[in-house]
Amino acid sequence: MTGSPIRLGQIPLVGDEPAESQPSTRPLFLLADSQLLFWDDADGRFVQRLARLAGGGAFRAAYLGASNGDQPEYFQLFQAAMAGTGAECRMIPAEPSGDDMAFLRSAALVLLAGGDVQRGWTAFERSGVREAVAQRHQEGAVLVGVSAGAVQLGMAGWPEGSTAQLFATWGLVPFLVGAHAEADDWAELRAAVLAHDGLAVGFGIPWGGGMAYHPDGAVEPIRHPLVEVRASDGRVTTAMVLPPSAANAETDEDEVTP
């Protein structure tokens, strides 16, 4: 499989490398849904990894709920997930105040909520949030996109059921992104990639899974395999991209002699 390298290893954490070798930007985290915010494995809670990347200690975490209409219960879910991380959480609404924007511009972690991709993106463009989020990324904040938010971090979004109406999004992740659409075999993601025949790669993130996109261009599946989608000469092909633990287990099994 060609294209972006696949990282087979742990998510790098602050302190794993000398400070001078740390990139100015952090990995981008794209989640299919909110399950990973409550997930832990042998290495601990996933959100604690995010907190360490955000600098550890007390830090500001901005929640952007425009895609779901700023429904308070989803912000409360985010607050519950971040409990114990040291985060001061604040919901930045679709029409932010000056104080809201000041908080966003100082946040070490920014979460883009799920919902309607186009609805959220329209609000971000109108309010100035689009530029503020891009700036925070360049300044080293940790960005996390959930469902619609994951799509928005990619190259383009589209109205549900209409990939003929693609619109550009942040493009911080140089792929088209689909979330929790395994039930229909990633039909819309396939169509979107085909519309960019040979010019774009897509990644499908299944329920409960995620993807880290690292500053060096590496793609890391989190918890569950990703589906990579490519198109060439009008033909769509897919491949599975395994998480490090699954890939290592598969390698071990291949090395066993019956």
Backbone bond lengths (Angstrom), bond angles and torsions (degrees), N, CA, C in turn:
res aa  C-N    CA-C-N  psi(-1)  N-CA   C-N-CA  omega(-1)  CA-C   N-CA-C  phi
1 M - - - 1.454 - - 1.517 108.37 -
2 T 1.324 117.82 129.69 1.444 122.20 -178.52 1.514 110.20 -100.19
3 G 1.332 116.17 174.77 1.459 119.85 177.67 1.508 110.53 105.12
4 S 1.313 118.04 -143.97 1.457 122.14 -176.44 1.521 110.68 -63.90
5 P 1.347 116.97 137.86 1.464 119.15 177.53 1.506 110.80 -66.30
6 I 1.310 116.25 156.52 1.456 121.65 177.97 1.516 108.15 -105.09
7 R 1.317 116.29 123.72 1.468 120.56 179.49 1.523 108.59 -85.10
8 L 1.308 115.66 126.05 1.459 121.21 176.75 1.524 107.89 -114.19
9 G 1.293 116.48 88.14 1.450 120.65 -178.83 1.505 110.38 176.84
10 Q 1.308 116.21 -177.22 1.452 120.41 -178.18 1.522 110.22 -73.45
11 I 1.340 116.22 154.31 1.451 121.03 172.36 1.526 107.66 -62.59
12 P 1.350 118.83 126.08 1.467 119.33 -178.81 1.519 110.49 -66.02
13 L 1.315 115.72 137.78 1.449 121.33 -178.58 1.517 109.59 -115.26
14 V 1.319 116.19 155.75 1.454 120.08 175.07 1.519 108.52 -56.63
15 G 1.311 116.07 129.80 1.455 119.93 -179.38 1.515 112.64 101.70
16 D 1.349 118.34 -11.51 1.449 120.19 178.80 1.528 111.55 -75.04
17 E 1.352 117.06 -22.43 1.453 121.80 -179.12 1.525 107.88 -130.60
18 P 1.341 118.09 160.48 1.462 119.39 174.10 1.518 110.57 -57.42
19 A 1.322 116.96 145.85 1.458 120.75 -174.80 1.521 112.21 -56.42
20 E 1.359 117.73 -37.25 1.445 119.43 -175.98 1.527 112.52 -67.66
21 S 1.335 118.27 -18.02 1.459 120.41 -178.72 1.520 112.06 -94.88
22 Q 1.347 117.39 -4.14 1.448 120.18 -179.47 1.523 109.82 -70.84
23 P 1.334 118.14 133.05 1.462 119.58 176.11 1.519 110.31 -68.17
24 S 1.350 115.69 156.74 1.461 119.22 179.60 1.517 111.09 -70.61
25 T 1.338 116.86 -26.45 1.455 119.98 177.33 1.521 110.08 -102.37
26 R 1.327 115.55 155.29 1.460 121.88 179.57 1.527 109.46 -100.76
27 P 1.327 116.69 165.49 1.466 118.40 172.39 1.520 110.64 -58.53
28 L 1.313 116.38 149.39 1.457 122.71 173.45 1.521 107.55 -96.51
29 F 1.321 117.27 137.41 1.460 121.59 -177.53 1.524 109.48 -114.88
30 L 1.314 115.83 122.98 1.457 122.80 -179.08 1.520 107.79 -116.40
31 L 1.332 117.32 119.31 1.458 122.57 -175.66 1.522 109.99 -116.13
32 A 1.321 116.54 140.50 1.465 120.45 178.82 1.519 111.64 -67.74
33 D 1.325 116.72 -34.34 1.468 123.09 -177.86 1.522 106.55 -159.83
34 S 1.306 118.11 -170.25 1.461 121.21 -173.83 1.523 114.37 -85.70
35 Q 1.331 118.67 0.80 1.468 119.67 -175.56 1.525 112.88 -56.99
36 L 1.332 117.59 -41.19 1.460 119.69 -176.62 1.526 112.36 -64.40
37 L 1.325 117.72 -23.86 1.459 119.82 178.38 1.529 111.71 -65.95
38 F 1.326 116.77 -17.48 1.465 121.99 179.14 1.538 111.63 -115.77
39 W 1.314 116.88 12.90 1.466 121.80 -173.78 1.522 110.23 -96.10
40 D 1.315 114.79 142.68 1.453 118.83 170.55 1.511 109.03 -138.75
41 D 1.314 115.64 153.12 1.459 121.59 178.30 1.520 107.70 -132.95
42 A 1.321 116.38 -159.38 1.466 119.90 -177.01 1.527 112.16 -62.05
43 D 1.339 116.60 -21.89 1.465 120.76 -178.90 1.520 112.78 -93.04
44 G 1.334 117.41 1.78 1.460 120.57 177.79 1.517 112.84 107.06
45 R 1.331 115.58 -167.17 1.463 121.50 -177.73 1.520 111.00 -72.71
46 F 1.316 114.71 136.51 1.460 120.09 179.42 1.535 110.66 -59.59
47 V 1.337 117.77 -41.25 1.462 119.36 -177.78 1.526 112.00 -67.47
48 Q 1.321 117.46 -24.06 1.457 118.97 175.45 1.524 110.69 -69.18
49 R 1.331 116.58 -32.06 1.468 119.34 174.92 1.525 109.79 -64.80
50 L 1.345 115.34 -42.58 1.463 119.21 177.74 1.522 110.36 -61.71
51 A 1.350 116.03 -41.75 1.460 120.23 -178.91 1.524 111.68 -63.15
52 R 1.310 116.60 -39.33 1.465 119.57 179.20 1.516 110.52 -66.32
53 L 1.311 116.60 -39.78 1.461 119.53 177.00 1.519 111.23 -65.56
54 A 1.338 116.33 -30.96 1.467 120.73 178.45 1.525 112.04 -75.50
55 G 1.315 117.04 -4.04 1.451 120.97 174.87 1.510 114.66 119.04
56 G 1.340 116.58 -12.07 1.459 119.84 -179.61 1.523 111.61 72.85
57 G 1.309 116.79 173.87 1.455 120.87 -178.18 1.515 110.82 65.52
58 A 1.328 116.63 -149.51 1.460 121.35 177.83 1.530 109.30 -83.29
59 F 1.315 116.57 133.97 1.465 120.36 178.75 1.520 109.58 -151.46
60 R 1.306 116.26 162.47 1.461 122.12 -179.91 1.522 110.49 -94.37
61 A 1.329 116.11 134.92 1.466 122.49 179.28 1.523 108.17 -124.67
62 A 1.313 116.90 115.73 1.461 122.68 -178.76 1.522 110.15 -97.56
63 Y 1.313 116.11 132.60 1.458 122.93 179.58 1.527 107.79 -111.38
64 L 1.328 117.47 120.58 1.461 122.69 -179.32 1.522 108.84 -103.06
65 G 1.332 116.39 107.33 1.461 121.27 -173.45 1.507 115.37 -102.96
66 A 1.342 118.49 14.15 1.466 120.51 -174.75 1.521 112.76 -58.89
67 S 1.326 117.92 -33.62 1.469 120.16 -176.26 1.520 112.45 -67.12
68 N 1.343 117.64 -26.18 1.468 120.00 179.20 1.531 112.18 -108.24
69 G 1.338 116.21 16.70 1.454 118.75 178.62 1.512 114.02 75.51
70 D 1.344 116.93 23.01 1.471 122.21 178.85 1.530 112.73 57.71
71 Q 1.327 116.17 39.77 1.457 119.51 179.37 1.539 109.53 -68.38
72 P 1.313 118.61 122.76 1.467 121.32 -172.30 1.528 113.84 -63.77
73 E 1.346 117.81 -29.78 1.460 118.66 -177.31 1.529 112.19 -64.92
74 Y 1.334 117.64 -28.50 1.459 119.69 178.33 1.531 110.81 -76.39
75 F 1.314 116.59 -34.67 1.460 119.35 173.76 1.526 110.03 -64.68
76 Q 1.321 116.97 -39.53 1.456 120.79 177.97 1.528 111.02 -62.70
77 L 1.325 116.82 -35.48 1.462 121.06 176.03 1.524 109.92 -63.19
78 F 1.327 116.19 -42.02 1.461 120.85 177.91 1.530 110.49 -63.15
79 Q 1.338 116.47 -43.01 1.461 120.18 178.13 1.531 111.20 -60.01
80 A 1.319 115.98 -41.47 1.467 119.91 179.25 1.519 110.88 -63.93
81 A 1.323 116.39 -40.87 1.469 120.22 -179.66 1.525 111.09 -64.69
82 M 1.328 117.29 -36.85 1.462 121.24 -175.31 1.524 113.04 -85.78
83 A 1.319 118.03 -2.64 1.466 120.80 -179.99 1.533 110.50 -56.44
84 G 1.303 115.68 132.91 1.456 120.44 177.99 1.509 114.93 87.42
85 T 1.336 118.05 -0.23 1.472 120.75 -178.97 1.520 112.25 -94.51
86 G 1.326 117.70 -10.70 1.458 120.65 -175.22 1.510 113.33 90.65
87 A 1.343 116.99 7.15 1.458 120.63 -175.75 1.524 112.42 -82.56
88 E 1.321 115.74 135.54 1.462 122.72 167.04 1.524 106.12 -95.15
89 C 1.325 116.75 108.24 1.468 121.52 -172.07 1.530 111.19 -95.07
90 R 1.319 114.88 143.19 1.471 119.88 176.17 1.520 108.87 -146.82
91 M 1.325 116.58 135.96 1.456 120.56 174.94 1.525 108.94 -85.60
92 I 1.336 115.19 126.85 1.457 121.78 176.06 1.526 106.65 -99.27
93 P 1.317 119.19 108.68 1.460 120.78 -173.49 1.527 113.17 -74.58
94 A 1.316 115.29 173.26 1.464 120.98 -179.13 1.517 112.10 -60.67
95 E 1.324 116.29 -29.71 1.464 121.79 175.99 1.534 107.86 -118.38
96 P 1.324 116.86 82.14 1.466 120.50 -172.48 1.529 112.68 -73.75
97 S 1.321 114.84 148.12 1.457 121.90 173.28 1.530 109.01 -81.62
98 G 1.319 115.67 175.20 1.457 119.19 175.30 1.518 112.12 -61.48
99 D 1.348 116.73 -38.93 1.467 120.49 177.66 1.524 111.31 -65.40
100 D 1.341 115.82 -38.31 1.467 119.68 177.78 1.525 110.58 -61.15
101 M 1.327 116.41 -45.16 1.469 120.17 -178.67 1.526 110.90 -67.04
102 A 1.321 116.88 -36.39 1.460 119.58 177.44 1.523 110.59 -63.97
103 F 1.333 117.17 -40.74 1.471 120.99 177.17 1.520 109.89 -62.91
104 L 1.345 116.97 -46.32 1.463 120.77 -179.74 1.524 111.01 -58.68
105 R 1.314 116.82 -42.01 1.469 120.70 -176.41 1.525 112.41 -72.27
106 S 1.341 116.51 -9.57 1.465 119.81 176.98 1.530 112.09 -113.33
107 A 1.325 117.43 3.09 1.467 121.04 -176.30 1.519 111.31 -74.32
108 A 1.325 116.13 136.23 1.462 121.56 176.06 1.512 111.54 -87.12
109 L 1.335 116.86 -16.71 1.459 122.48 176.99 1.524 108.21 -137.93
110 V 1.329 115.89 132.40 1.464 121.67 179.51 1.513 108.09 -126.34
111 L 1.331 116.83 123.71 1.458 121.05 177.40 1.520 109.91 -110.25
112 L 1.332 115.69 128.55 1.456 123.75 177.19 1.516 107.46 -99.60
113 A 1.319 116.38 115.99 1.459 120.85 -172.53 1.512 112.72 -75.68
114 G 1.337 114.76 165.67 1.455 121.77 175.59 1.515 111.44 -79.87
115 G 1.323 114.96 176.52 1.455 121.34 -179.64 1.511 110.57 138.49
116 D 1.321 116.09 -129.93 1.463 122.84 -179.07 1.525 108.76 -101.56
117 V 1.334 116.90 117.27 1.465 121.68 -174.87 1.520 111.44 -57.07
118 Q 1.327 116.31 -49.53 1.463 120.26 -176.24 1.531 111.87 -67.81
119 R 1.318 116.75 -40.64 1.467 120.49 179.21 1.522 110.91 -58.53
120 G 1.329 115.78 -47.49 1.455 119.57 -179.97 1.511 112.27 -65.64
121 W 1.325 116.77 -43.37 1.463 120.18 -176.81 1.526 111.32 -64.49
122 T 1.325 116.98 -40.61 1.457 120.83 177.30 1.528 110.77 -58.99
123 A 1.341 116.03 -42.40 1.463 120.31 178.72 1.519 111.40 -65.72
124 F 1.322 117.89 -41.75 1.465 121.66 -179.73 1.532 110.90 -62.07
125 E 1.314 116.90 -41.72 1.464 120.35 179.59 1.526 110.91 -66.80
126 R 1.309 116.34 -41.20 1.464 121.04 -176.21 1.529 112.11 -68.91
127 S 1.335 117.01 -35.49 1.464 121.56 -171.40 1.523 114.96 -91.55
128 G 1.334 118.01 -13.60 1.452 120.82 -173.70 1.513 113.35 91.59
129 V 1.343 117.05 -0.77 1.466 121.14 178.63 1.530 110.97 -64.67
130 R 1.331 116.35 -33.92 1.473 118.87 -179.71 1.526 110.43 -54.77
131 E 1.312 117.48 -50.08 1.460 121.21 -178.57 1.529 111.29 -68.52
132 A 1.322 116.86 -37.71 1.464 120.35 -178.32 1.526 111.43 -65.19
133 V 1.325 117.45 -40.65 1.465 121.02 179.77 1.528 110.49 -67.03
134 A 1.327 117.29 -43.31 1.460 120.13 178.01 1.527 110.85 -60.33
135 Q 1.322 116.90 -39.77 1.453 120.88 178.70 1.527 111.39 -66.19
136 R 1.345 117.08 -41.99 1.460 119.48 178.68 1.524 110.94 -61.75
137 H 1.325 116.57 -37.84 1.463 119.53 177.36 1.528 110.21 -60.83
138 Q 1.324 116.88 -46.52 1.454 120.17 -179.33 1.521 112.11 -64.14
139 E 1.321 115.99 -28.18 1.455 120.66 -178.46 1.527 112.84 -86.97
140 G 1.338 117.38 -0.88 1.454 120.38 173.24 1.508 116.60 104.85
141 A 1.337 118.39 7.74 1.465 119.92 176.33 1.525 110.37 -70.00
142 V 1.312 116.04 154.72 1.461 122.13 175.91 1.530 107.63 -88.67
143 L 1.332 117.08 124.20 1.459 121.67 177.22 1.520 109.57 -106.34
144 V 1.335 115.55 133.57 1.459 122.30 179.07 1.527 107.81 -128.05
145 G 1.326 116.82 122.11 1.458 121.17 176.84 1.513 109.81 -109.54
146 V 1.325 116.85 129.99 1.460 122.17 179.79 1.528 108.44 -111.59
147 S 1.334 117.36 120.90 1.468 122.71 177.11 1.526 110.36 55.50
148 A 1.335 118.56 -108.64 1.466 120.40 178.26 1.523 111.10 -55.76
149 G 1.328 116.90 -37.45 1.457 120.40 178.10 1.511 112.62 -63.23
150 A 1.337 117.13 -35.40 1.465 120.79 176.27 1.521 110.66 -65.11
151 V 1.329 116.01 -42.55 1.469 120.29 177.87 1.524 109.90 -60.76
152 Q 1.323 117.22 -42.42 1.462 121.70 -177.34 1.524 112.45 -64.94
153 L 1.322 117.96 -29.44 1.463 120.28 176.43 1.521 112.08 -70.83
154 G 1.332 116.80 -19.55 1.456 121.98 179.00 1.520 113.10 -81.56
155 M 1.335 115.67 -163.21 1.456 121.88 -173.10 1.515 113.94 -75.57
156 A 1.329 117.16 -33.42 1.467 119.50 -172.66 1.515 111.35 -159.89
157 G 1.324 114.64 154.85 1.451 121.92 171.93 1.511 109.32 -120.96
158 W 1.312 115.41 178.27 1.455 120.35 178.24 1.519 108.52 -157.92
159 P 1.341 116.53 152.19 1.467 118.84 174.85 1.518 109.12 -62.68
160 E 1.319 116.75 145.04 1.455 119.94 -178.57 1.518 110.49 -54.59
161 G 1.330 116.55 126.82 1.459 122.59 177.88 1.511 114.49 80.27
162 S 1.344 117.92 9.16 1.467 119.21 -176.83 1.519 111.03 -141.73
163 T 1.321 117.65 75.06 1.458 121.21 179.29 1.525 111.94 -72.88
164 A 1.327 118.02 -4.83 1.457 120.77 174.68 1.525 111.29 -73.63
165 Q 1.338 117.29 -12.20 1.466 121.56 -177.46 1.521 110.85 -114.65
166 L 1.325 116.57 53.23 1.457 121.03 179.84 1.530 110.84 -66.45
167 F 1.323 116.08 141.66 1.458 120.43 174.64 1.528 108.71 -132.84
168 A 1.317 116.09 144.03 1.460 121.48 -176.47 1.525 110.39 -68.78
169 T 1.341 115.72 142.54 1.457 122.55 176.00 1.529 108.62 -121.56
170 W 1.332 118.50 -156.65 1.464 119.27 -173.26 1.528 113.52 -58.68
171 G 1.322 118.20 -39.44 1.454 119.90 -177.78 1.524 113.32 69.03
172 L 1.332 118.29 19.71 1.459 120.68 176.87 1.519 111.01 -69.66
173 V 1.320 115.96 -27.99 1.464 122.67 169.88 1.529 105.80 -106.67
174 P 1.321 119.05 120.42 1.468 120.98 -171.57 1.531 114.22 -80.57
175 F 1.323 115.65 45.20 1.463 121.59 -179.48 1.519 108.91 -137.80
176 L 1.320 115.90 162.52 1.457 121.36 164.32 1.518 106.82 -85.83
177 V 1.314 116.95 141.25 1.469 120.91 -172.51 1.518 110.12 -124.60
178 G 1.328 115.20 135.87 1.459 122.21 172.20 1.516 108.93 -122.40
179 A 1.328 116.98 147.51 1.467 120.73 -178.24 1.516 110.97 -128.81
180 H 1.324 115.79 137.35 1.466 126.51 175.42 1.535 113.39 40.63
181 A 1.337 116.74 48.39 1.471 120.63 179.31 1.522 111.56 -119.44
182 E 1.343 115.89 28.41 1.462 118.67 -178.96 1.525 112.29 -66.84
183 A 1.335 117.77 -23.57 1.469 120.51 -177.52 1.521 112.37 -61.75
184 D 1.335 116.98 -33.02 1.468 119.19 177.63 1.524 111.74 -108.14
185 D 1.341 114.86 24.08 1.466 122.17 176.93 1.526 111.69 56.45
186 W 1.337 115.80 38.42 1.464 121.82 173.57 1.529 112.62 60.33
187 A 1.317 116.08 40.10 1.464 120.70 -173.53 1.527 112.14 -57.65
188 E 1.337 117.91 -47.37 1.459 119.26 -177.31 1.526 111.50 -69.53
189 L 1.329 117.78 -38.72 1.459 120.45 177.07 1.526 110.33 -63.04
190 R 1.306 116.76 -42.37 1.463 120.58 176.99 1.532 110.90 -58.86
191 A 1.327 115.76 -44.62 1.461 119.83 -179.18 1.522 111.42 -65.04
192 A 1.337 116.17 -39.52 1.462 120.01 179.51 1.527 111.10 -65.65
193 V 1.328 116.85 -42.07 1.468 120.52 178.14 1.526 109.81 -65.34
194 L 1.316 116.63 -40.88 1.467 120.28 179.49 1.525 111.17 -62.87
195 A 1.337 116.40 -34.72 1.466 120.13 178.04 1.530 111.30 -64.48
196 H 1.350 116.60 -23.39 1.463 122.52 176.62 1.538 110.13 -104.36
197 D 1.304 117.30 31.48 1.467 124.29 -170.91 1.531 113.11 -34.23
198 G 1.349 114.82 111.79 1.452 121.19 177.24 1.517 114.78 80.72
199 L 1.329 117.95 -5.95 1.458 120.84 -174.96 1.520 113.66 -109.75
200 A 1.310 118.16 -10.31 1.469 120.63 -176.77 1.518 110.77 -144.77
201 V 1.309 115.06 148.99 1.456 123.39 174.55 1.522 107.58 -110.98
202 G 1.317 117.63 143.39 1.446 121.72 177.11 1.518 111.42 -115.48
203 F 1.324 116.25 150.95 1.455 121.55 173.57 1.515 108.88 -128.75
204 G 1.325 115.83 126.62 1.447 122.34 174.72 1.517 110.14 -98.16
205 I 1.327 116.56 129.95 1.465 122.12 -178.43 1.524 107.76 -110.46
206 P 1.320 118.94 113.91 1.471 121.14 -175.46 1.523 112.81 -76.46
207 W 1.327 115.31 164.63 1.469 121.54 177.08 1.525 110.59 -47.20
208 G 1.308 116.26 133.04 1.462 121.25 176.03 1.508 114.34 81.14
209 G 1.321 117.26 -2.73 1.459 120.58 -176.16 1.512 113.05 -110.39
210 G 1.322 115.10 176.30 1.451 120.62 179.49 1.507 111.05 -155.84
211 M 1.317 114.85 176.34 1.460 122.12 178.64 1.520 108.35 -141.80
212 A 1.317 115.99 135.80 1.462 121.18 170.39 1.519 107.25 -105.69
213 Y 1.330 115.69 130.13 1.465 120.71 174.32 1.517 106.86 -109.30
214 H 1.335 115.78 114.54 1.450 121.77 -171.53 1.523 112.24 -88.48
215 P 1.334 117.74 156.71 1.460 121.06 -178.90 1.528 114.19 -57.69
216 D 1.346 117.05 -24.40 1.468 119.16 178.75 1.529 112.35 -86.09
217 G 1.335 117.58 5.81 1.462 121.02 177.71 1.514 114.05 91.33
218 A 1.335 117.67 2.64 1.458 120.44 -179.55 1.526 111.15 -80.20
219 V 1.330 114.54 146.15 1.462 122.38 177.79 1.524 108.50 -107.70
220 E 1.326 116.95 129.54 1.466 120.97 179.26 1.526 110.71 -124.68
221 P 1.318 118.56 114.31 1.472 120.08 173.49 1.523 110.00 -67.78
222 I 1.315 116.80 144.01 1.460 122.01 178.12 1.525 109.11 -120.31
223 R 1.289 115.74 120.13 1.463 126.43 175.04 1.531 113.40 75.61
224 H 1.320 119.10 -50.49 1.464 122.32 -178.29 1.535 110.77 -126.39
225 P 1.339 117.64 156.04 1.467 119.72 177.75 1.529 111.94 -62.35
226 L 1.324 114.49 148.66 1.459 121.75 171.32 1.518 108.93 -94.21
227 V 1.321 116.06 160.39 1.462 121.68 172.58 1.524 107.34 -111.15
228 E 1.322 116.54 118.69 1.461 121.52 176.52 1.525 108.88 -92.41
229 V 1.316 116.57 131.68 1.463 121.91 -177.45 1.522 108.97 -121.18
230 R 1.339 115.57 128.89 1.462 121.88 177.20 1.520 109.20 -131.63
231 A 1.330 115.47 158.21 1.459 120.40 176.55 1.520 109.25 -136.41
232 S 1.313 115.36 141.88 1.457 121.12 177.47 1.522 108.56 -153.93
233 D 1.322 115.15 128.55 1.472 121.09 179.23 1.531 111.75 54.13
234 G 1.323 115.92 40.10 1.454 120.26 176.85 1.509 115.18 78.04
235 R 1.320 117.70 7.55 1.466 121.78 -178.24 1.523 109.56 -116.80
236 V 1.333 116.46 129.91 1.457 122.18 -179.30 1.524 109.68 -98.99
237 T 1.324 116.00 133.16 1.463 121.08 175.79 1.523 108.87 -125.37
238 T 1.324 115.77 152.91 1.461 120.99 179.10 1.520 110.47 -129.98
239 A 1.309 115.65 157.38 1.465 122.07 176.31 1.515 108.38 -147.25
240 M 1.313 116.37 150.24 1.459 121.86 176.54 1.523 109.02 -90.35
241 V 1.311 116.60 137.16 1.453 122.51 175.65 1.520 107.13 -116.55
242 L 1.328 116.97 114.38 1.464 121.46 -170.72 1.522 112.26 -87.30
243 P 1.335 116.69 147.21 1.472 119.65 171.70 1.523 109.95 -64.05
244 P 1.335 117.93 159.08 1.461 120.39 -178.00 1.516 113.70 -52.74
245 S 1.344 118.26 -44.97 1.461 120.96 -176.52 1.518 111.11 -64.18
246 A 1.343 116.87 -41.91 1.460 120.65 -179.56 1.514 110.89 -69.45
247 A 1.334 116.17 -40.14 1.462 119.66 179.74 1.515 110.83 -64.63
248 N 1.347 116.21 -41.33 1.459 119.67 179.18 1.522 111.05 -66.55
249 A 1.339 117.65 -39.20 1.460 121.13 179.18 1.520 110.15 -64.55
250 E 1.342 115.73 -40.18 1.463 119.69 -179.66 1.525 109.95 -64.40
251 T 1.360 116.47 -40.00 1.460 120.68 178.52 1.518 110.51 -63.59
252 D 1.332 116.16 -42.60 1.470 119.64 179.58 1.520 110.81 -61.23
253 E 1.340 116.28 -41.49 1.465 119.41 -179.41 1.521 110.72 -65.10
254 D 1.331 116.92 -37.31 1.459 120.53 -179.40 1.512 111.62 -65.93
255 E 1.344 116.32 -26.07 1.456 119.86 -176.74 1.519 112.91 -86.62
256 V 1.314 117.86 -7.61 1.460 121.31 -179.08 1.531 109.76 -78.07
257 T 1.313 117.12 130.11 1.457 121.92 177.99 1.517 109.38 -95.79
258 P 1.326 117.09 123.30 1.473 119.28 -178.60 1.519 111.59 -59.53
